[in-house]
Amino acid sequence: VLVDRKEYLETALPVPEEVTGTSAAHVRQILQASSAGFLPQEPLNEILQAYGIPVPPVGLAQTAAEAVMLAESMGYPVALKIASPDIPHKSDIGGVLLNRDDAAEVTAGFATIMQRAEAAHPEAKLLGVDVQKMIPAGQEVIVGAVQDPQFGPLVMFGSGGVEVEGLQDVAFALAPLTRHEAEQMLAKTWAGRKLKGYRHMAAADETAVINVLFRLGQLAADFPQFAEIEINPLRVLSVGEGVVAVDARARLSG
């Protein structure tokens, strides 16, 4: 069914002030200094923050001693994740360790992750280990954006964390999103419906999820050089407490 583009855009979510102007210029600077392929974590986090998507404190450590310093500056517990543009699926090689509670665990964890990465991908470029502050418990969803050759930027939402491949619970919509479309994406998926609360799970911050969906769609529309952006998981906290992009990856087209 053909729709009037002007009418469609009039029902789209309004662009938040912090997404325009300065934020877009900052992202443009980062992308101009980046090459094709997967972005390192730190510039990606800068981009997400520029578009108002919350990320946890994180820093890159090239030695175990640096990892300990970062962990102690942000406070325990922390997560450790391999940092490599050649290893987008970190968990598949055991490249993620959670809940490291002290310096000894961080030191041992750094060595373990580097050894696993070198064994699994001998040719990979290893930047070090990302040290990230652990985030409070909450529901987990996946959100993302891809560039479709025919339709342009599409936004994606569904079940996240370890459920993403097993459940195949995903919905897509054309960006920029309308509020109705964002709500429909949640309504079509189990991940979205259980945000309202289910059994032992309290209601989560549905409004914050819709906000992130919009912002990702806006980012993909503003910068079509993003071939794909994925946040998995997006940790959804209790109503009114927001969301945090626990793990994210993005690939730039050549």
N, C-alpha and C positions, 0 to 999 in steps of 0.2 A: 504494500500500500504506500503510495507516494504521499509525503507530507510536506507542507510548506516550511521551508528552512527557517524563515523569519519567525513563524509561529513557534517552531520547535525551540529555537534559541531563547525566545521570550519566557519559556517555561523552565529553562535550565536554571540550576542553582546559581545564585549570584557569585561572582568572583570575589573572594575575600580580599580585603585591602592588602594584606601582607603577601599575597601571591603575585601582585602586579609590580611593575616598575623595577625597584631596586632588587627584589628577589630574583626576577627573571634575568637581570643583568649579571647578578652574581653566578647564577647557574651557567649562563653563557660563557663566562670567563673560565669556569671549571671545565666545561666541555671542550673549549678551544685548546686547552692544555692536555686533553685526554686523547688517547688513540682508540681505534676500534677494538672491540672485545669487551670483556667484563671489567667493570670499574672496580678499583680497590675500595675497601670499606669506608675509609675516612672521607674521600671526596663524595662518595655516594651518600653518606650520612649528612654531609653538608648540604647536598642538593635536597634531600628529603626535608631537612630542617628549614631550608629556605622556602619551601612550599608548605610549611606549617604542619609537617608530619612528625610527631614526637619520636625520638630515638633515644636509647639508653646511653649513658656515659661509656665511651669506648676509646681505646688507644692501641696503637701498634707497638709491639715489643719485638726487638730483634735478638734479644738475649733473655735468658731466664731472670737475670738481675733486673732488667728493665720491666719484665712482666710483674715481678714482685713490687717494684716501685709504683707501677700503675695501679695494681690491686690495692695497695695500702693507701694510695691517694684517693681512690674512689670508694673504698670500704668493702670489706668482705660481706657475703660471698660473691665470687665472680665466676664468669664463664670464660673458657679459653676456646678460640676458634682459629683454625689454620687460615692464614692470609695468603692467597695465591690467585692470580687471575686465571690460572689454568685448572683450578679445582673449584668449580661453582657449587658442586654438591658435597659440602664438607662432611656431613654425617655419614655418607656412604663409605668413607675411608676411616671412620673413627676420628675425624678431625675436629670434633666438638666435645669438650668436657665441661660439665656443669657443676655448680655448687662447690667450687674450690674455696675452702674455708680459712686457709692460712698460707704463710710463705712457703712452707715445705710442700704443700699440695700444689701450689702454683709452679714451683721449681720443677717438681717431678712431672707435672702435667705438660709443661712447656716441652720438655725432652720427649715425652711420649708422643705428643702431636707431631713434632718435627720428624721423629723417626717413622711414624706411620705414613706421613705424607711422602717422605723420600722413598719409602718402600713401595707405595702404591703408584706413585707418579715420579719416576726417577728424572724425567726430563722437565718437570714442572718448575716454573720460576716461583720460589718460595720467598715471600716478603718478610715472614716472621709469624707471629701469633697475635691475633686481636684479643685484648683483654677487655671484657665487658661486664658492667655491673649487672647482677642478677635482678630480675624484675618480679614483683609480686605475682602470685598465682591469679589466673583468670581464664576465660574462655579463649580458644585459639582459632583464628580464621586465616585464610589466605586472601590477599588482595593483590591485584596486579594490573598491568596495562601492556598491550601489544599493538604493533602497527600492522593492520591488515592491508594488503596491497590494493584491495578494492574499496573498502569502506573507511580506511584511515584508522585512527586510534580507537581501540576497544578496551573497556574496563572489565576486569574479571573479579569475581568474589566466590568464595566457597569454604568448605571445611579445610582447616589448616593443620599444621603440625604433622604428626605421624599419620593422620587420617587422609591426607590429601590424595594419595594415589589409590588407596583402598576403596574409598567411598565414591570417588569421581562425582562429588557433589559441588558442581560449579555452574555459575550463571555468567553470561556476558551481556554487555550493553554498549551502544555507541557513545563515545564521548563527543561533546560535553554532555554530562548526565542531566536529566531533569530530576526534580525531587521524586516524582512518581516512579521513574525508572529505578532510582536508587532504592526506594522502598520495595519495589517489585523484585529486585535482585535478592534482597534479603528474604522476602516472602516465598520465593521459589525454591530456596535451599534450606536443607536441614540446619546448616550452620547459622543461617539468618533467623530461622524460627526459634531456635533454642536460646538466642540472645535474650528473649523475653523471659527466660527462666524455664528450667526443666528439672524435675525431680530434685536432686540435691544441689543443683546449680542455681545460684541467685541470678536475677536479671542483670544483664551486662549493658554497657553504654552503647546502645544502638545508634544514637545520634552521632557519637564520635566516629563510628564506623562509616556512616554515610558521608561524614565530612572528609574522611580519608579517601573514600572512593572518588569523591568529586575532585579532590586535590591531585590524586594520581592521574585522573583523566585530563585535568588541566595541564599537568606537567607533560604528559604524552602529546597533547595537542600543541603545546607551545614549542616542544622540541622533538620533531619527528625522527631525529637521529637515534632516539631510544628505540631500539628494535624490540626490547622487552624490559619490563620492570616487574619484580616480584618481591612481595613481603610475605614471608612465611617462616614463623607465624607472626601475625599481628595479634599481640596479646590485648584482649578486651577486658578491661577492669570493670568494677561495679558501676552502676548508673551514676553519672556525674563525675567519675574518676578518670575517664578518658581511655586512651589506647597507647600502646608503645610498639614500634616496629622492632621486634626482637631480632629478627634476621632478615636481611634484604640483599638482593643482587640485581644488577642491571647490566644489560649488554648494549653497546653502541654499535650501530651498523657501520660498515666500512665506507 
